[in-house]
Amino acid sequence: TPDQIGEPALVERNQTVRMTYVEGALIISNEGRALDRAGLGETVRVMNLSSRQIVGGRVQPDGSIEVGQ
């Protein structure tokens, strides 16, 4: 049925992704590893490869993850 079809996945589990934090003019980027599969606008958990900390963020159209929302 139509309600069972969702957005196509832009991020696959274990994929290396770019994480971005934006606060006004401040922009911080780093690499992370996606812990879930997700499509555009969905929330996904990502492990920061530098600190090993897990954060959550939203999938952007280019497949990056915007964190800290």
C-alpha positions in Angstrom: 0.0 0.0 0.0 1.2 3.6 -0.5 1.7 4.2 3.2 4.3 1.4 3.3 6.5 3.1 0.8 9.0 5.6 2.1 11.7 7.9 0.9 14.7 6.1 -0.7 17.7 5.6 1.6 20.4 8.2 1.1 22.5 6.8 4.0 23.2 3.1 4.5 24.2 1.5 7.8 28.0 1.6 8.4 28.5 4.2 5.6 31.0 6.9 6.3 29.2 10.3 6.3 30.0 14.0 6.7 28.5 15.4 9.9 27.9 19.1 10.1 26.9 21.3 13.0 25.7 24.8 12.1 25.0 27.6 14.6 24.8 31.0 13.0 28.1 31.7 11.3 29.8 28.8 13.0 30.1 25.6 10.9 31.9 22.5 12.2 32.3 19.4 10.1 33.7 15.9 10.8 33.4 12.4 9.6 31.2 9.8 11.2 29.8 6.3 10.7 26.0 5.9 10.2 24.5 3.4 12.6 21.2 3.2 10.8 19.7 3.4 7.3 17.8 6.6 6.6 16.2 8.7 3.8 16.0 12.4 3.3 14.9 14.3 6.4 14.9 11.2 8.6 16.8 11.1 11.9 19.8 8.9 12.0 22.4 7.9 14.7 26.0 8.6 13.8 29.2 7.7 15.6 31.8 10.5 15.5 35.0 8.8 14.2 37.3 11.1 16.2 35.7 10.8 19.7 33.6 7.6 19.2 30.6 9.6 20.7 27.2 8.8 19.2 25.1 11.7 18.1 21.8 12.1 16.2 21.0 14.2 13.2 18.9 14.7 10.1 19.8 13.5 6.6 20.3 16.3 4.1 19.8 16.1 0.3 23.5 15.5 -0.3 23.6 12.6 2.1 25.4 14.5 4.9 24.0 14.6 8.4 23.2 17.9 10.2 23.6 17.4 13.9 22.7 19.5 16.9 19.2 20.5 15.9 
